[in-house]
Amino acid sequence: MRIGIIGTGNIGASIVRALSAAGHDVAVANSRGPQTIPAELLVDGARPVTPAQAVEGAEVVILSVPLSAIPTLAPLLSDLPEDATVVDTSNYYPGRDGTDLLPVGMVESLWVSEQLGRPVAKAWNAIGSASLATKGTPAGTPGRIALPVAADRSIDKQRAMALVEETGFDAFDAGSLAESWRQQPGTPAYGTDLTLDSLPAALGRADTERAPERRDLVVKVFSSWLGAGTNPDAQWGVAVARLICGGPADPADAANPSKADGSTAEH
């Protein structure tokens, strides 16, 4: 497919590498200009372009920018054909995006859809950047991580799920965009690297009232260690997310946060 990707941060960069390696026609852009796209993102044929060029002729446009930057992209997408798919990978972090950006209780991707004036799919938002970069595996691999995908239109969901699979993860149909709050920060499915067997139950345990509190607690834990000059590894981050947000159905999981997917967590 012809895919435009806007954003070359850690998440966007991993998606660029995976989808261009899979043979898609990938055009990649950021806010600083084509000349700033790292050469390492272009080795499998991805093309550095402007944001306007990334959108032109695209069947799928993937937005990998901070949530607060979403409204600035609306003019770029205004002429995109109705049948094109827009994928939102963003998450709301008040310390970065502003405490008054979203109305209280607003589902993040519903807000994105309103800002853009068109349907979107939500995907790749529920995995940490380090896990996305290093933990993708071929389909059928035991312990393969699963990622939730939410959308209202069937074509958007089908495309997004297919592309998630090509980045090395099992895609799980997480329902409508209104249900995508279940994969937002602070929920059991966010940043916890679960398998297809464990992910549905995690989505079901999501608590809309307590998720923001748990999101902010995870941020405080990370900030405390980073402020002390420590750079925790990816598996430590997964363990923290599971302990704070996971709400294990089996009490034994609380003592063994790696139990859900059989991996070994390093604290």
N, C-alpha and C positions, 0 to 999 in steps of 0.2 A: 504493500500500500504506500501511497504518498503521505508521509507523516511530517508535520511541522511540530517542533518542540521548542517552546519558549522558556528559557531558564537553564543555566548551566551550573547551578549549585550541585551539591553532592547527589541529590536525588535525580535531578535532570540529567546530569552527566552519566550516571549509571544506565538510565533508560536509553540515552543516545547510543551508548556503546553496545548495549544488548540488542536493540532493534536494528541498528545498522549492520551488526554482525549477522543478524538473522536474514538479511537480504532486502530489507525495506529501503525505499527511497526516502532518506531522512534529511530534512533541512533543519538546522539548529540555529537559534538566535538567542541573544541576551540583550540587556539594556545598554551595553557599552560598545556594541558594534562588532561586525564580523571579524575584524582584525584581532579581537581579544579572545576568540574561541580557541581553547587549547588544542594544539596539534594532535594530542593523544586521543581526542574525541573524533578525529577525522580519519583514522587509519582504515576503517572498514567502509568508507565511502560517504559518510555524512558530510553535508555541505554547509559551510558557514554562510549565513545570510542575515539580512535585517529581519526584525519581527514581521514587517509587512510581507516580505518575500516568503517567510516561513508559512504564513497563512495561505498565500495564494495557491490555489489548485489543490490544497490538502484535503484528503479524505478524513484524516484524523489530526486534530491539534491537541497537543498535550501541554498543559500549563503547569510549570514547576517553578512558581514564584511565591513569595510571601503572600498571605491572604490579603494584606493591606494593599498590595499592588494590583489585585484583580480588577478593580474599577477602571484603572488606566488602560486595560486591554480591551474594554468594550468596543471602542471605535474600530480597532483592528478586526474584530470578529463580525462587525455589522453586515459585511457583504459576503460572509461565508455561506455557502449553500445550506439550505435547511437540512439536507440529508447528511451533511458532514457531522462528525462526532467530535465533541470537545470533552477532554478528560481533565478533571481537576484533581491535582495531587496535594493541595494545600491543607494546612491545619491552622487553627486559631491559637496563638499564644499571645495573651494580652500584653506581656512585657515587651514583646517585639512589635506587635501589630496595633497596639493602643487599646486601652481598657474599655473604650466606648465605641469600638468599631462595630460590634454586633449587638442587636437587641438581646436582652437576657432570654436564654432558652432557644434562641434561633439556631436551627440546624445549619451548619456551616455551608454545605454545598447547595442548600436551597437559597441561601444568601448569595452565593456565587452565581447561581442560575439567574436570580433576579438582577444582579448587577450586570450580567452579560446580555440579558434579554433573550436567552435561548436555553434549551435543555443541556445538561451536562451529565457525565458519568463521573463517579468518584472512585479512584483506584490509586494504588501505590502510596497512599497516604499513611497506611497503618504499619509501615515497616521502617525501622531505623536505617539511616543512610549506610552505615557500615554493613549491616546485614544484607541490604539490597545489593551492595557492591560485591560481596564475597560469598553469599550463601545460596545463590541460584544454582539449581541442579537440573539435569534432564528429567523429563516426565517419567514417572514410575520409580524414581529413586526413593528408597525407604527413608522416612523422616523428612521428606520434602516440605518446606514451609508453604503454607497457604495464605493467600491474601484475599480480603473481601472486596467485591466490586458491586457498587450500587448504581442504579440508573432507572429512569422511567420508560425510556424507549428501548424496544428490544434490539434494534440495530446498534444502539450505543453500547448496550450491555454485551452483546455478542462480540463486537469489535474489541472493547476494553478487556474482556475476559481472554480473548485469543491472544492479545498482546501481552497481558500479564503472564500467560503461559510461556510465551516466547522469551520473556526475561528470566525464566528459570523458576517459576513459582506456580503452585496449583491455584487456579482461580476459583473462588467460591461466590455463588450468586447470593448477595446479601440483601436483595430486595429492592425496594423503591428508594428514591433519593431521600424521601422523608424519613426512612429508616437508617440513613447513613450516619446518624448521630451515634449509632452503636459501634462505629469504627473510629470515632474521634478520640483525641488525647484524653487520658484518664479512664478509659474503658478497658475491660479485660482483653480485648482483641488488639489493642494498640501497642505496638512495640514489643510484643511478647513472643513472636516467632513460633506460632502454633502450627500444627499439622492440620490437614483436612478433617481428621477425626476429631480434633479438639476445638477447632475454630467455631463451628455452629453454636456449641454450648457457651463459649465465651461471649459471642454476640448476644446470646439470650440473657446473660447475666448482667449486661450493661445497665448502669444506674444513671439516668439522666440528671438527677439532682446532685449526686455526689461526684460525678465525673470531673467537673471543673476543679473541685477541691483536690482530688487525687492528681489531676494534671499538674496543678501548681505545686503539690508536694514533691512530685518527681523532679520538677524543675529545681526546687530548692535543694534536693539531695545532690543532683548533678552539679549545681552551682557551688555547693559547699566544697565538693572535692576538687572541682576545677579551680576554685579560688585558692585552694591550698597548694596549687601547682601540680596536682595529680591529673593524669589523663586516663580515665578508666577505659578498659577495652569494651568491645561491643557486647561480649557475653555478660559482662558485669551489668551493663545497661539493661539487657534483657531480663536479668535476674531481678533488678530493682523494679522494673515495670511489672513483672509478674507478682512480686510480693506486695506492692502497693495497690495495683489496679486489678490483679487477676481474680481475686475472690474465689480461690480454689474450691470446687465442689467436694473434693476429697481432702480432708485435713492433712493427709500425708503429703500432699503437693506443696503445702506451705513450708515444709521442712526440706523439700527437694524441688526447687523451682524448675529444674530441668526435666522433671518427670513427663511433662506433657508431650514432649517430642523426642525424648530419649537422648538429647544432647547433654553435654557436660557443661554446667555453668561455672564460670570462674568468678568468684566474688572478690 
